[in-house]
Amino acid sequence: MDVDITLNDTIGEEEVLKLYRANAWSSAEKPAQLLAALRGSHALVTARVSGELVGLGTAISDGHLVVYFPHMLVLPRLHGHGIGRKMMQTFLKKYGSFHQLMLTADGRAVEFYKQLGFERAGHTESMWIYAGTEH
């Protein structure tokens, strides 16, 4: 499978909503806010196969020291094909020299992120005020 990974690609509403709904992320129910958030990210990485959006990730950063990766999705039917790994490697090339790279890993994705060098952040606990049911 030939996957095209692009940093700061142009995205369309319908293709984004299809990806988010396929992953059951509740942010798909707020399309205007979701698109604004994605387009306003410090960096956006996409994965496409034959032009179809099959993966997407975002980075929020101060541009110098800290970066947070809030969104990383791949179509479920393509999990395990290295697409997420290629997208994260693109981000690591851009942000690898930063002082702190952070993310919140869903329990099913912890091993994936560990393989990329992420580890539990000391004795910290994830905390949030959240207006959703999942992602």
Buried (B, 14 or more C-beta within 10 A) or exposed (E): EEBEBEBEBEBEEEBBBBBBEBBEBBBBEBBEEBBEBBEEBBBBBBBBBEEEBBBBBBBBBEEEEBBBBBBBBBBEEBBEBBBBBBBBBBBBEBBEEBEEBBBBBEEEBEEBBEEBEBEEEEEEEEEEEEEEEEB
